[in-house]
Amino acid sequence: MDEPVRRRLLGLLGLGVRGRLVLVGVDRVREAVKKGEVRLAVLAEDASHHSREKVEGLLRAREVPTLWVPSAAELGEVAGRESTAVIGVVEAQLAKGILAFAGPADAVQKGSRGKV
């Protein structure tokens, strides 16, 4: 995926943060996934093993589409934090729009990895 598309996707996540259409952080995303509220998860590849371990298995089990970005700092920047391991999109239309930009090859279900 090229840089302008990736930036647009991160921009959409930023809009989701401002509109309270996403959840930020491992604990909040885990709880929402358990309740069936997360439509899409975006994970940082460089997040700690412990953080990824806490959320990846649950995302796989619940078959939540997952996208990967290279950096927790980059993902945190869109959320107004220094860094974050995961952002969970809870609004269906936003998730659908992000997946449309990413394309089916990048949207991952059942535990495979796709990069944004």
PDB file as gemmi writes it, atoms N, CA and C in Angstrom:
CRYST1    1.000    1.000    1.000  90.00  90.00  90.00 P 1                      
ATOM      1  N   MET A   1       0.852  -1.170   0.000  1.00  0.00           N  
ATOM      2  CA  MET A   1       0.000   0.000   0.000  1.00  0.00           C  
ATOM      3  C   MET A   1       0.899   1.236   0.000  1.00  0.00           C  
ATOM      4  N   ASP A   2       0.542   2.205  -0.837  1.00  0.00           N  
ATOM      5  CA  ASP A   2       1.406   3.374  -0.946  1.00  0.00           C  
ATOM      6  C   ASP A   2       1.183   4.374   0.193  1.00  0.00           C  
ATOM      7  N   GLU A   3       2.119   5.294   0.319  1.00  0.00           N  
ATOM      8  CA  GLU A   3       2.132   6.251   1.422  1.00  0.00           C  
ATOM      9  C   GLU A   3       0.884   7.131   1.483  1.00  0.00           C  
ATOM     10  N   PRO A   4       0.399   7.713   0.380  1.00  0.00           N  
ATOM     11  CA  PRO A   4      -0.809   8.552   0.477  1.00  0.00           C  
ATOM     12  C   PRO A   4      -2.039   7.794   0.990  1.00  0.00           C  
ATOM     13  N   VAL A   5      -2.183   6.552   0.597  1.00  0.00           N  
ATOM     14  CA  VAL A   5      -3.317   5.753   1.072  1.00  0.00           C  
ATOM     15  C   VAL A   5      -3.165   5.472   2.559  1.00  0.00           C  
ATOM     16  N   ARG A   6      -1.949   5.135   2.986  1.00  0.00           N  
ATOM     17  CA  ARG A   6      -1.706   4.874   4.403  1.00  0.00           C  
ATOM     18  C   ARG A   6      -1.999   6.110   5.246  1.00  0.00           C  
ATOM     19  N   ARG A   7      -1.558   7.260   4.764  1.00  0.00           N  
ATOM     20  CA  ARG A   7      -1.825   8.507   5.493  1.00  0.00           C  
ATOM     21  C   ARG A   7      -3.320   8.787   5.573  1.00  0.00           C  
ATOM     22  N   ARG A   8      -4.037   8.504   4.507  1.00  0.00           N  
ATOM     23  CA  ARG A   8      -5.493   8.715   4.506  1.00  0.00           C  
ATOM     24  C   ARG A   8      -6.158   7.797   5.531  1.00  0.00           C  
ATOM     25  N   LEU A   9      -5.715   6.560   5.598  1.00  0.00           N  
ATOM     26  CA  LEU A   9      -6.273   5.626   6.578  1.00  0.00           C  
ATOM     27  C   LEU A   9      -5.998   6.088   8.006  1.00  0.00           C  
ATOM     28  N   LEU A  10      -4.790   6.553   8.260  1.00  0.00           N  
ATOM     29  CA  LEU A  10      -4.467   7.067   9.590  1.00  0.00           C  
ATOM     30  C   LEU A  10      -5.283   8.324   9.882  1.00  0.00           C  
ATOM     31  N   GLY A  11      -5.520   9.124   8.856  1.00  0.00           N  
ATOM     32  CA  GLY A  11      -6.373  10.305   9.019  1.00  0.00           C  
ATOM     33  C   GLY A  11      -7.797   9.923   9.395  1.00  0.00           C  
ATOM     34  N   LEU A  12      -8.310   8.874   8.775  1.00  0.00           N  
ATOM     35  CA  LEU A  12      -9.648   8.398   9.126  1.00  0.00           C  
ATOM     36  C   LEU A  12      -9.697   7.908  10.570  1.00  0.00           C  
ATOM     37  N   LEU A  13      -8.647   7.250  11.000  1.00  0.00           N  
ATOM     38  CA  LEU A  13      -8.587   6.832  12.403  1.00  0.00           C  
ATOM     39  C   LEU A  13      -8.582   8.046  13.327  1.00  0.00           C  
ATOM     40  N   GLY A  14      -7.859   9.087  12.938  1.00  0.00           N  
ATOM     41  CA  GLY A  14      -7.835  10.312  13.727  1.00  0.00           C  
ATOM     42  C   GLY A  14      -9.220  10.938  13.836  1.00  0.00           C  
ATOM     43  N   LEU A  15      -9.955  10.944  12.736  1.00  0.00           N  
ATOM     44  CA  LEU A  15     -11.333  11.439  12.772  1.00  0.00           C  
ATOM     45  C   LEU A  15     -12.187  10.580  13.701  1.00  0.00           C  
ATOM     46  N   GLY A  16     -11.948   9.288  13.654  1.00  0.00           N  
ATOM     47  CA  GLY A  16     -12.674   8.379  14.543  1.00  0.00           C  
ATOM     48  C   GLY A  16     -12.386   8.658  16.001  1.00  0.00           C  
ATOM     49  N   VAL A  17     -11.136   9.003  16.306  1.00  0.00           N  
ATOM     50  CA  VAL A  17     -10.772   9.339  17.689  1.00  0.00           C  
ATOM     51  C   VAL A  17     -11.529  10.589  18.119  1.00  0.00           C  
ATOM     52  N   ARG A  18     -11.511  11.615  17.268  1.00  0.00           N  
ATOM     53  CA  ARG A  18     -12.181  12.862  17.619  1.00  0.00           C  
ATOM     54  C   ARG A  18     -13.690  12.687  17.718  1.00  0.00           C  
ATOM     55  N   GLY A  19     -14.252  11.795  16.897  1.00  0.00           N  
ATOM     56  CA  GLY A  19     -15.689  11.549  16.927  1.00  0.00           C  
ATOM     57  C   GLY A  19     -16.111  10.476  17.914  1.00  0.00           C  
ATOM     58  N   ARG A  20     -15.145   9.956  18.658  1.00  0.00           N  
ATOM     59  CA  ARG A  20     -15.400   8.886  19.638  1.00  0.00           C  
ATOM     60  C   ARG A  20     -16.019   7.649  18.989  1.00  0.00           C  
ATOM     61  N   LEU A  21     -15.504   7.321  17.819  1.00  0.00           N  
ATOM     62  CA  LEU A  21     -15.963   6.152  17.076  1.00  0.00           C  
ATOM     63  C   LEU A  21     -14.978   4.998  17.186  1.00  0.00           C  
ATOM     64  N   VAL A  22     -13.890   5.226  17.934  1.00  0.00           N  
ATOM     65  CA  VAL A  22     -12.862   4.207  18.128  1.00  0.00           C  
ATOM     66  C   VAL A  22     -12.497   4.139  19.602  1.00  0.00           C  
ATOM     67  N   LEU A  23     -11.854   3.054  19.966  1.00  0.00           N  
ATOM     68  CA  LEU A  23     -11.321   2.873  21.317  1.00  0.00           C  
ATOM     69  C   LEU A  23      -9.812   2.727  21.206  1.00  0.00           C  
ATOM     70  N   VAL A  24      -9.110   3.302  22.155  1.00  0.00           N  
ATOM     71  CA  VAL A  24      -7.653   3.313  22.111  1.00  0.00           C  
ATOM     72  C   VAL A  24      -7.097   2.547  23.302  1.00  0.00           C  
ATOM     73  N   GLY A  25      -6.159   1.650  23.010  1.00  0.00           N  
ATOM     74  CA  GLY A  25      -5.473   0.919  24.074  1.00  0.00           C  
ATOM     75  C   GLY A  25      -5.931  -0.523  24.201  1.00  0.00           C  
ATOM     76  N   VAL A  26      -5.033  -1.346  24.662  1.00  0.00           N  
ATOM     77  CA  VAL A  26      -5.255  -2.788  24.744  1.00  0.00           C  
ATOM     78  C   VAL A  26      -6.449  -3.140  25.623  1.00  0.00           C  
ATOM     79  N   ASP A  27      -6.511  -2.586  26.816  1.00  0.00           N  
ATOM     80  CA  ASP A  27      -7.581  -2.965  27.742  1.00  0.00           C  
ATOM     81  C   ASP A  27      -8.965  -2.569  27.234  1.00  0.00           C  
ATOM     82  N   ARG A  28      -9.088  -1.348  26.735  1.00  0.00           N  
ATOM     83  CA  ARG A  28     -10.393  -0.897  26.226  1.00  0.00           C  
ATOM     84  C   ARG A  28     -10.814  -1.709  25.006  1.00  0.00           C  
ATOM     85  N   VAL A  29      -9.866  -2.001  24.117  1.00  0.00           N  
ATOM     86  CA  VAL A  29     -10.190  -2.773  22.915  1.00  0.00           C  
ATOM     87  C   VAL A  29     -10.565  -4.200  23.295  1.00  0.00           C  
ATOM     88  N   ARG A  30      -9.827  -4.804  24.217  1.00  0.00           N  
ATOM     89  CA  ARG A  30     -10.154  -6.173  24.646  1.00  0.00           C  
ATOM     90  C   ARG A  30     -11.582  -6.268  25.175  1.00  0.00           C  
ATOM     91  N   GLU A  31     -11.958  -5.345  26.037  1.00  0.00           N  
ATOM     92  CA  GLU A  31     -13.303  -5.369  26.606  1.00  0.00           C  
ATOM     93  C   GLU A  31     -14.368  -5.217  25.526  1.00  0.00           C  
ATOM     94  N   ALA A  32     -14.132  -4.316  24.582  1.00  0.00           N  
ATOM     95  CA  ALA A  32     -15.102  -4.104  23.503  1.00  0.00           C  
ATOM     96  C   ALA A  32     -15.179  -5.309  22.564  1.00  0.00           C  
ATOM     97  N   VAL A  33     -14.051  -5.965  22.320  1.00  0.00           N  
ATOM     98  CA  VAL A  33     -14.060  -7.169  21.475  1.00  0.00           C  
ATOM     99  C   VAL A  33     -14.885  -8.257  22.151  1.00  0.00           C  
ATOM    100  N   LYS A  34     -14.718  -8.415  23.442  1.00  0.00           N  
ATOM    101  CA  LYS A  34     -15.485  -9.420  24.190  1.00  0.00           C  
ATOM    102  C   LYS A  34     -16.990  -9.164  24.081  1.00  0.00           C  
ATOM    103  N   LYS A  35     -17.376  -7.896  24.005  1.00  0.00           N  
ATOM    104  CA  LYS A  35     -18.785  -7.528  23.883  1.00  0.00           C  
ATOM    105  C   LYS A  35     -19.275  -7.544  22.438  1.00  0.00           C  
ATOM    106  N   GLY A  36     -18.374  -7.804  21.496  1.00  0.00           N  
ATOM    107  CA  GLY A  36     -18.745  -7.844  20.081  1.00  0.00           C  
ATOM    108  C   GLY A  36     -18.915  -6.473  19.449  1.00  0.00           C  
ATOM    109  N   GLU A  37     -18.276  -5.455  20.019  1.00  0.00           N  
ATOM    110  CA  GLU A  37     -18.447  -4.089  19.548  1.00  0.00           C  
ATOM    111  C   GLU A  37     -17.401  -3.636  18.538  1.00  0.00           C  
ATOM    112  N   VAL A  38     -16.265  -4.296  18.454  1.00  0.00           N  
ATOM    113  CA  VAL A  38     -15.176  -3.858  17.580  1.00  0.00           C  
ATOM    114  C   VAL A  38     -15.381  -4.422  16.174  1.00  0.00           C  
ATOM    115  N   ARG A  39     -15.398  -3.522  15.199  1.00  0.00           N  
ATOM    116  CA  ARG A  39     -15.601  -3.904  13.794  1.00  0.00           C  
ATOM    117  C   ARG A  39     -14.286  -4.074  13.034  1.00  0.00           C  
ATOM    118  N   LEU A  40     -13.239  -3.403  13.542  1.00  0.00           N  
ATOM    119  CA  LEU A  40     -11.931  -3.430  12.903  1.00  0.00           C  
ATOM    120  C   LEU A  40     -10.894  -3.080  13.956  1.00  0.00           C  
ATOM    121  N   ALA A  41      -9.765  -3.761  13.932  1.00  0.00           N  
ATOM    122  CA  ALA A  41      -8.660  -3.433  14.836  1.00  0.00           C  
ATOM    123  C   ALA A  41      -7.450  -3.044  14.010  1.00  0.00           C  
ATOM    124  N   VAL A  42      -6.728  -2.052  14.498  1.00  0.00           N  
ATOM    125  CA  VAL A  42      -5.481  -1.632  13.861  1.00  0.00           C  
ATOM    126  C   VAL A  42      -4.394  -1.777  14.919  1.00  0.00           C  
ATOM    127  N   LEU A  43      -3.433  -2.658  14.643  1.00  0.00           N  
ATOM    128  CA  LEU A  43      -2.359  -2.988  15.583  1.00  0.00           C  
ATOM    129  C   LEU A  43      -1.020  -2.447  15.109  1.00  0.00           C  
ATOM    130  N   ALA A  44      -0.169  -2.086  16.055  1.00  0.00           N  
ATOM    131  CA  ALA A  44       1.188  -1.633  15.752  1.00  0.00           C  
ATOM    132  C   ALA A  44       2.131  -2.826  15.753  1.00  0.00           C  
ATOM    133  N   GLU A  45       2.909  -2.962  14.691  1.00  0.00           N  
ATOM    134  CA  GLU A  45       3.850  -4.086  14.594  1.00  0.00           C  
ATOM    135  C   GLU A  45       4.939  -4.040  15.663  1.00  0.00           C  
ATOM    136  N   ASP A  46       5.332  -2.840  16.051  1.00  0.00           N  
ATOM    137  CA  ASP A  46       6.422  -2.741  17.017  1.00  0.00           C  
ATOM    138  C   ASP A  46       5.944  -2.649  18.466  1.00  0.00           C  
ATOM    139  N   ALA A  47       4.669  -2.890  18.699  1.00  0.00           N  
ATOM    140  CA  ALA A  47       4.148  -2.912  20.067  1.00  0.00           C  
ATOM    141  C   ALA A  47       4.803  -4.069  20.820  1.00  0.00           C  
ATOM    142  N   SER A  48       4.849  -3.961  22.116  1.00  0.00           N  
ATOM    143  CA  SER A  48       5.492  -5.006  22.911  1.00  0.00           C  
ATOM    144  C   SER A  48       4.792  -6.345  22.696  1.00  0.00           C  
ATOM    145  N   HIS A  49       5.551  -7.393  22.837  1.00  0.00           N  
ATOM    146  CA  HIS A  49       5.018  -8.748  22.690  1.00  0.00           C  
ATOM    147  C   HIS A  49       3.860  -8.966  23.657  1.00  0.00           C  
ATOM    148  N   HIS A  50       4.014  -8.488  24.870  1.00  0.00           N  
ATOM    149  CA  HIS A  50       2.985  -8.649  25.896  1.00  0.00           C  
ATOM    150  C   HIS A  50       1.678  -7.969  25.469  1.00  0.00           C  
ATOM    151  N   SER A  51       1.760  -6.758  24.963  1.00  0.00           N  
ATOM    152  CA  SER A  51       0.557  -6.037  24.523  1.00  0.00           C  
ATOM    153  C   SER A  51      -0.121  -6.750  23.361  1.00  0.00           C  
ATOM    154  N   ARG A  52       0.674  -7.161  22.385  1.00  0.00           N  
ATOM    155  CA  ARG A  52       0.098  -7.867  21.222  1.00  0.00           C  
ATOM    156  C   ARG A  52      -0.527  -9.185  21.651  1.00  0.00           C  
ATOM    157  N   GLU A  53       0.148  -9.893  22.543  1.00  0.00           N  
ATOM    158  CA  GLU A  53      -0.343 -11.191  23.012  1.00  0.00           C  
ATOM    159  C   GLU A  53      -1.708 -11.059  23.697  1.00  0.00           C  
ATOM    160  N   LYS A  54      -1.910  -9.966  24.416  1.00  0.00           N  
ATOM    161  CA  LYS A  54      -3.161  -9.755  25.135  1.00  0.00           C  
ATOM    162  C   LYS A  54      -4.354  -9.574  24.197  1.00  0.00           C  
ATOM    163  N   VAL A  55      -4.106  -9.090  22.986  1.00  0.00           N  
ATOM    164  CA  VAL A  55      -5.228  -8.754  22.115  1.00  0.00           C  
ATOM    165  C   VAL A  55      -5.318  -9.615  20.852  1.00  0.00           C  
ATOM    166  N   GLU A  56      -4.204 -10.078  20.320  1.00  0.00           N  
ATOM    167  CA  GLU A  56      -4.217 -10.817  19.042  1.00  0.00           C  
ATOM    168  C   GLU A  56      -5.068 -12.084  19.080  1.00  0.00           C  
ATOM    169  N   GLY A  57      -4.918 -12.883  20.094  1.00  0.00           N  
ATOM    170  CA  GLY A  57      -5.673 -14.135  20.172  1.00  0.00           C  
ATOM    171  C   GLY A  57      -7.174 -13.889  20.225  1.00  0.00           C  
ATOM    172  N   LEU A  58      -7.561 -12.881  20.973  1.00  0.00           N  
ATOM    173  CA  LEU A  58      -8.981 -12.541  21.078  1.00  0.00           C  
ATOM    174  C   LEU A  58      -9.527 -12.038  19.742  1.00  0.00           C  
ATOM    175  N   LEU A  59      -8.749 -11.217  19.047  1.00  0.00           N  
ATOM    176  CA  LEU A  59      -9.172 -10.733  17.729  1.00  0.00           C  
ATOM    177  C   LEU A  59      -9.348 -11.890  16.755  1.00  0.00           C  
ATOM    178  N   ARG A  60      -8.406 -12.836  16.793  1.00  0.00           N  
ATOM    179  CA  ARG A  60      -8.501 -14.024  15.924  1.00  0.00           C  
ATOM    180  C   ARG A  60      -9.738 -14.839  16.260  1.00  0.00           C  
ATOM    181  N   ALA A  61      -9.933 -15.076  17.544  1.00  0.00           N  
ATOM    182  CA  ALA A  61     -11.059 -15.911  17.984  1.00  0.00           C  
ATOM    183  C   ALA A  61     -12.398 -15.299  17.592  1.00  0.00           C  
ATOM    184  N   ARG A  62     -12.490 -13.990  17.654  1.00  0.00           N  
ATOM    185  CA  ARG A  62     -13.745 -13.307  17.321  1.00  0.00           C  
ATOM    186  C   ARG A  62     -13.822 -12.904  15.850  1.00  0.00           C  
ATOM    187  N   GLU A  63     -12.778 -13.263  15.092  1.00  0.00           N  
ATOM    188  CA  GLU A  63     -12.700 -12.993  13.657  1.00  0.00           C  
ATOM    189  C   GLU A  63     -12.891 -11.516  13.324  1.00  0.00           C  
ATOM    190  N   VAL A  64     -12.224 -10.671  14.101  1.00  0.00           N  
ATOM    191  CA  VAL A  64     -12.255  -9.233  13.862  1.00  0.00           C  
ATOM    192  C   VAL A  64     -11.222  -8.905  12.787  1.00  0.00           C  
ATOM    193  N   PRO A  65     -11.623  -8.233  11.698  1.00  0.00           N  
ATOM    194  CA  PRO A  65     -10.645  -7.834  10.684  1.00  0.00           C  
ATOM    195  C   PRO A  65      -9.548  -6.984  11.336  1.00  0.00           C  
ATOM    196  N   THR A  66      -8.312  -7.216  10.920  1.00  0.00           N  
ATOM    197  CA  THR A  66      -7.180  -6.564  11.554  1.00  0.00           C  
ATOM    198  C   THR A  66      -6.240  -5.997  10.508  1.00  0.00           C  
ATOM    199  N   LEU A  67      -5.779  -4.785  10.740  1.00  0.00           N  
ATOM    200  CA  LEU A  67      -4.761  -4.142   9.906  1.00  0.00           C  
ATOM    201  C   LEU A  67      -3.563  -3.856  10.788  1.00  0.00           C  
ATOM    202  N   TRP A  68      -2.392  -3.778  10.166  1.00  0.00           N  
ATOM    203  CA  TRP A  68      -1.153  -3.532  10.900  1.00  0.00           C  
ATOM    204  C   TRP A  68      -0.491  -2.270  10.377  1.00  0.00           C  
ATOM    205  N   VAL A  69       0.007  -1.453  11.292  1.00  0.00           N  
ATOM    206  CA  VAL A  69       0.827  -0.298  10.942  1.00  0.00           C  
ATOM    207  C   VAL A  69       2.210  -0.538  11.520  1.00  0.00           C  
ATOM    208  N   PRO A  70       3.232   0.063  10.939  1.00  0.00           N  
ATOM    209  CA  PRO A  70       4.592  -0.231  11.392  1.00  0.00           C  
ATOM    210  C   PRO A  70       4.918   0.207  12.814  1.00  0.00           C  
ATOM    211  N   SER A  71       4.305   1.294  13.284  1.00  0.00           N  
ATOM    212  CA  SER A  71       4.804   1.899  14.509  1.00  0.00           C  
ATOM    213  C   SER A  71       3.709   2.261  15.506  1.00  0.00           C  
ATOM    214  N   ALA A  72       3.960   1.948  16.772  1.00  0.00           N  
ATOM    215  CA  ALA A  72       3.050   2.328  17.853  1.00  0.00           C  
ATOM    216  C   ALA A  72       3.051   3.838  18.034  1.00  0.00           C  
ATOM    217  N   ALA A  73       4.170   4.489  17.741  1.00  0.00           N  
ATOM    218  CA  ALA A  73       4.245   5.945  17.833  1.00  0.00           C  
ATOM    219  C   ALA A  73       3.345   6.588  16.772  1.00  0.00           C  
ATOM    220  N   GLU A  74       3.368   6.042  15.575  1.00  0.00           N  
ATOM    221  CA  GLU A  74       2.529   6.550  14.491  1.00  0.00           C  
ATOM    222  C   GLU A  74       1.045   6.350  14.822  1.00  0.00           C  
ATOM    223  N   LEU A  75       0.713   5.204  15.351  1.00  0.00           N  
ATOM    224  CA  LEU A  75      -0.665   4.914  15.735  1.00  0.00           C  
ATOM    225  C   LEU A  75      -1.082   5.781  16.922  1.00  0.00           C  
ATOM    226  N   GLY A  76      -0.178   5.975  17.867  1.00  0.00           N  
ATOM    227  CA  GLY A  76      -0.466   6.829  19.007  1.00  0.00           C  
ATOM    228  C   GLY A  76      -0.658   8.277  18.606  1.00  0.00           C  
ATOM    229  N   GLU A  77       0.085   8.718  17.614  1.00  0.00           N  
ATOM    230  CA  GLU A  77      -0.022  10.098  17.152  1.00  0.00           C  
ATOM    231  C   GLU A  77      -1.444  10.437  16.703  1.00  0.00           C  
ATOM    232  N   VAL A  78      -2.099   9.523  16.004  1.00  0.00           N  
ATOM    233  CA  VAL A  78      -3.468   9.796  15.554  1.00  0.00           C  
ATOM    234  C   VAL A  78      -4.449   9.780  16.721  1.00  0.00           C  
ATOM    235  N   ALA A  79      -4.050   9.147  17.832  1.00  0.00           N  
ATOM    236  CA  ALA A  79      -4.919   9.066  19.004  1.00  0.00           C  
ATOM    237  C   ALA A  79      -4.585  10.130  20.045  1.00  0.00           C  
ATOM    238  N   GLY A  80      -3.609  10.988  19.739  1.00  0.00           N  
ATOM    239  CA  GLY A  80      -3.236  12.022  20.683  1.00  0.00           C  
ATOM    240  C   GLY A  80      -2.427  11.501  21.858  1.00  0.00           C  
ATOM    241  N   ARG A  81      -1.705  10.421  21.638  1.00  0.00           N  
ATOM    242  CA  ARG A  81      -0.857   9.828  22.673  1.00  0.00           C  
ATOM    243  C   ARG A  81       0.563   9.707  22.145  1.00  0.00           C  
ATOM    244  N   GLU A  82       1.477   9.403  23.060  1.00  0.00           N  
ATOM    245  CA  GLU A  82       2.854   9.175  22.634  1.00  0.00           C  
ATOM    246  C   GLU A  82       2.935   7.921  21.768  1.00  0.00           C  
ATOM    247  N   SER A  83       2.253   6.868  22.205  1.00  0.00           N  
ATOM    248  CA  SER A  83       2.186   5.633  21.421  1.00  0.00           C  
ATOM    249  C   SER A  83       1.007   4.808  21.915  1.00  0.00           C  
ATOM    250  N   THR A  84       0.574   3.900  21.070  1.00  0.00           N  
ATOM    251  CA  THR A  84      -0.464   2.946  21.467  1.00  0.00           C  
ATOM    252  C   THR A  84      -0.309   1.683  20.638  1.00  0.00           C  
ATOM    253  N   ALA A  85      -0.641   0.572  21.232  1.00  0.00           N  
ATOM    254  CA  ALA A  85      -0.486  -0.720  20.557  1.00  0.00           C  
ATOM    255  C   ALA A  85      -1.650  -1.036  19.634  1.00  0.00           C  
ATOM    256  N   VAL A  86      -2.856  -0.559  19.971  1.00  0.00           N  
ATOM    257  CA  VAL A  86      -4.036  -0.949  19.203  1.00  0.00           C  
ATOM    258  C   VAL A  86      -5.111   0.128  19.262  1.00  0.00           C  
ATOM    259  N   ILE A  87      -5.824   0.255  18.154  1.00  0.00           N  
ATOM    260  CA  ILE A  87      -7.026   1.067  18.085  1.00  0.00           C  
ATOM    261  C   ILE A  87      -8.128   0.160  17.552  1.00  0.00           C  
ATOM    262  N   GLY A  88      -9.264   0.177  18.200  1.00  0.00           N  
ATOM    263  CA  GLY A  88     -10.414  -0.612  17.775  1.00  0.00           C  
ATOM    264  C   GLY A  88     -11.510   0.298  17.253  1.00  0.00           C  
ATOM    265  N   VAL A  89     -11.938   0.066  16.027  1.00  0.00           N  
ATOM    266  CA  VAL A  89     -13.010   0.866  15.424  1.00  0.00           C  
ATOM    267  C   VAL A  89     -14.336   0.213  15.801  1.00  0.00           C  
ATOM    268  N   VAL A  90     -15.217   0.982  16.442  1.00  0.00           N  
ATOM    269  CA  VAL A  90     -16.499   0.432  16.885  1.00  0.00           C  
ATOM    270  C   VAL A  90     -17.659   0.870  15.989  1.00  0.00           C  
ATOM    271  N   GLU A  91     -17.452   1.868  15.158  1.00  0.00           N  
ATOM    272  CA  GLU A  91     -18.518   2.354  14.286  1.00  0.00           C  
ATOM    273  C   GLU A  91     -18.426   1.630  12.942  1.00  0.00           C  
ATOM    274  N   ALA A  92     -19.500   0.992  12.541  1.00  0.00           N  
ATOM    275  CA  ALA A  92     -19.504   0.119  11.361  1.00  0.00           C  
ATOM    276  C   ALA A  92     -19.142   0.845  10.070  1.00  0.00           C  
ATOM    277  N   GLN A  93     -19.675   2.035   9.852  1.00  0.00           N  
ATOM    278  CA  GLN A  93     -19.407   2.748   8.600  1.00  0.00           C  
ATOM    279  C   GLN A  93     -17.950   3.179   8.505  1.00  0.00           C  
ATOM    280  N   LEU A  94     -17.367   3.615   9.607  1.00  0.00           N  
ATOM    281  CA  LEU A  94     -15.957   3.987   9.607  1.00  0.00           C  
ATOM    282  C   LEU A  94     -15.090   2.768   9.307  1.00  0.00           C  
ATOM    283  N   ALA A  95     -15.400   1.653   9.933  1.00  0.00           N  
ATOM    284  CA  ALA A  95     -14.645   0.422   9.680  1.00  0.00           C  
ATOM    285  C   ALA A  95     -14.755   0.020   8.212  1.00  0.00           C  
ATOM    286  N   LYS A  96     -15.947   0.125   7.673  1.00  0.00           N  
ATOM    287  CA  LYS A  96     -16.176  -0.217   6.265  1.00  0.00           C  
ATOM    288  C   LYS A  96     -15.367   0.699   5.348  1.00  0.00           C  
ATOM    289  N   GLY A  97     -15.336   1.993   5.664  1.00  0.00           N  
ATOM    290  CA  GLY A  97     -14.564   2.941   4.862  1.00  0.00           C  
ATOM    291  C   GLY A  97     -13.073   2.674   4.918  1.00  0.00           C  
ATOM    292  N   ILE A  98     -12.574   2.374   6.102  1.00  0.00           N  
ATOM    293  CA  ILE A  98     -11.149   2.083   6.244  1.00  0.00           C  
ATOM    294  C   ILE A  98     -10.794   0.811   5.487  1.00  0.00           C  
ATOM    295  N   LEU A  99     -11.623  -0.199   5.601  1.00  0.00           N  
ATOM    296  CA  LEU A  99     -11.362  -1.447   4.879  1.00  0.00           C  
ATOM    297  C   LEU A  99     -11.436  -1.238   3.373  1.00  0.00           C  
ATOM    298  N   ALA A 100     -12.295  -0.337   2.909  1.00  0.00           N  
ATOM    299  CA  ALA A 100     -12.384  -0.050   1.475  1.00  0.00           C  
ATOM    300  C   ALA A 100     -11.086   0.576   0.976  1.00  0.00           C  
ATOM    301  N   PHE A 101     -10.482   1.465   1.772  1.00  0.00           N  
ATOM    302  CA  PHE A 101      -9.200   2.056   1.399  1.00  0.00           C  
ATOM    303  C   PHE A 101      -8.091   1.025   1.426  1.00  0.00           C  
ATOM    304  N   ALA A 102      -8.096   0.184   2.453  1.00  0.00           N  
ATOM    305  CA  ALA A 102      -7.018  -0.792   2.608  1.00  0.00           C  
ATOM    306  C   ALA A 102      -7.075  -1.865   1.543  1.00  0.00           C  
ATOM    307  N   GLY A 103      -8.263  -2.208   1.095  1.00  0.00           N  
ATOM    308  CA  GLY A 103      -8.413  -3.262   0.110  1.00  0.00           C  
ATOM    309  C   GLY A 103      -8.460  -4.619   0.766  1.00  0.00           C  
ATOM    310  N   PRO A 104      -9.084  -5.580   0.110  1.00  0.00           N  
ATOM    311  CA  PRO A 104      -9.262  -6.907   0.706  1.00  0.00           C  
ATOM    312  C   PRO A 104      -7.958  -7.640   0.994  1.00  0.00           C  
ATOM    313  N   ALA A 105      -6.910  -7.339   0.251  1.00  0.00           N  
ATOM    314  CA  ALA A 105      -5.640  -8.039   0.482  1.00  0.00           C  
ATOM    315  C   ALA A 105      -5.008  -7.628   1.805  1.00  0.00           C  
ATOM    316  N   ASP A 106      -5.287  -6.404   2.258  1.00  0.00           N  
ATOM    317  CA  ASP A 106      -4.694  -5.926   3.498  1.00  0.00           C  
ATOM    318  C   ASP A 106      -5.560  -6.201   4.711  1.00  0.00           C  
ATOM    319  N   ALA A 107      -6.848  -6.354   4.506  1.00  0.00           N  
ATOM    320  CA  ALA A 107      -7.742  -6.655   5.620  1.00  0.00           C  
ATOM    321  C   ALA A 107      -7.587  -8.122   5.962  1.00  0.00           C  
ATOM    322  N   VAL A 108      -7.335  -8.389   7.198  1.00  0.00           N  
ATOM    323  CA  VAL A 108      -6.994  -9.743   7.604  1.00  0.00           C  
ATOM    324  C   VAL A 108      -8.039 -10.263   8.580  1.00  0.00           C  
ATOM    325  N   GLN A 109      -8.437 -11.491   8.375  1.00  0.00           N  
ATOM    326  CA  GLN A 109      -9.348 -12.144   9.309  1.00  0.00           C  
ATOM    327  C   GLN A 109      -8.704 -13.445   9.754  1.00  0.00           C  
ATOM    328  N   LYS A 110      -9.148 -13.921  10.852  1.00  0.00           N  
ATOM    329  CA  LYS A 110      -8.712 -15.210  11.373  1.00  0.00           C  
ATOM    330  C   LYS A 110      -7.211 -15.298  11.589  1.00  0.00           C  
ATOM    331  N   GLY A 111      -6.604 -14.183  12.018  1.00  0.00           N  
ATOM    332  CA  GLY A 111      -5.245 -14.265  12.527  1.00  0.00           C  
ATOM    333  C   GLY A 111      -4.111 -14.049  11.570  1.00  0.00           C  
ATOM    334  N   SER A 112      -4.335 -13.897  10.296  1.00  0.00           N  
ATOM    335  CA  SER A 112      -3.228 -13.582   9.404  1.00  0.00           C  
ATOM    336  C   SER A 112      -2.887 -12.122   9.591  1.00  0.00           C  
ATOM    337  N   ARG A 113      -1.810 -11.684   8.991  1.00  0.00           N  
ATOM    338  CA  ARG A 113      -1.378 -10.299   9.174  1.00  0.00           C  
ATOM    339  C   ARG A 113      -1.446  -9.534   7.865  1.00  0.00           C  
ATOM    340  N   GLY A 114      -1.989  -8.316   7.936  1.00  0.00           N  
ATOM    341  CA  GLY A 114      -2.018  -7.403   6.809  1.00  0.00           C  
ATOM    342  C   GLY A 114      -1.420  -6.091   7.251  1.00  0.00           C  
ATOM    343  N   LYS A 115      -0.699  -5.424   6.370  1.00  0.00           N  
ATOM    344  CA  LYS A 115      -0.034  -4.187   6.737  1.00  0.00           C  
ATOM    345  C   LYS A 115      -0.715  -3.020   6.045  1.00  0.00           C  
ATOM    346  N   VAL A 116      -0.821  -1.918   6.776  1.00  0.00           N  
ATOM    347  CA  VAL A 116      -1.340  -0.689   6.191  1.00  0.00           C  
ATOM    348  C   VAL A 116      -0.161   0.103   5.736  1.00  0.00           C  
TER     349      VAL A 116                                                      
END                                                                             
